[in-house]
């Protein structure tokens, strides 16, 4: 099993999750990324929904 190298991001072969979600939001914006149960009902979040919410959160944290 591969262990992550926490000391060096340059040695990582995988792109960071934030880059991947933005890439997937462009490539497949309406595809379901996550299903969440709220009040016994499934709520679906698409790649585009998740990317938009993540960008809003980052903007709020930066201001």
C-alpha positions in Angstrom: 0.0 0.0 0.0 1.3 3.4 -0.9 1.7 5.9 1.9 1.3 9.6 1.1 4.4 11.7 1.3 3.3 14.6 3.6 6.7 16.3 3.3 6.6 17.1 -0.4 3.7 17.9 -2.6 6.1 17.9 -5.6 6.6 14.1 -5.3 2.9 13.3 -5.5 1.7 11.7 -8.7 -1.9 12.7 -8.2 -3.4 16.1 -8.7 -4.9 17.8 -5.7 -8.7 17.2 -5.1 -9.5 20.9 -5.7 -8.1 20.8 -9.2 -9.8 17.5 -10.0 -13.3 18.7 -8.9 -12.9 21.8 -11.1 -11.8 19.6 -14.0 -14.7 17.2 -13.6 -17.2 20.2 -13.2 -16.1 21.3 -16.7 -16.1 17.8 -18.2 -19.3 16.5 -16.7 -21.2 19.3 -14.9 -24.6 17.5 -14.6 -23.3 14.1 -13.5 -24.1 13.1 -10.0 -21.1 13.4 -7.7 -22.7 12.7 -4.3 -26.0 11.5 -2.9 -26.9 12.6 0.6 -29.9 11.5 2.7 -31.8 14.5 4.2 -35.1 13.9 6.0 -35.3 10.3 4.5 -34.9 11.7 1.0 -31.9 11.5 -1.3 -30.5 14.8 -2.3 -28.2 14.7 -5.3 -25.3 17.0 -5.9 -23.7 17.3 -9.3 -20.0 18.0 -10.0 -21.0 21.5 -10.9 -23.0 22.0 -7.6 -20.0 20.8 -5.5 -17.5 23.0 -7.4 -19.8 26.1 -7.1 -20.2 25.5 -3.3 -16.5 25.0 -2.8 -15.6 28.2 -4.7 -18.2 30.1 -2.7 -16.7 28.8 0.6 -13.1 29.7 -0.5 -14.2 33.2 -1.5 -15.9 33.7 1.9 -12.8 32.4 3.8 -10.6 34.8 1.8 -12.7 37.9 2.5 
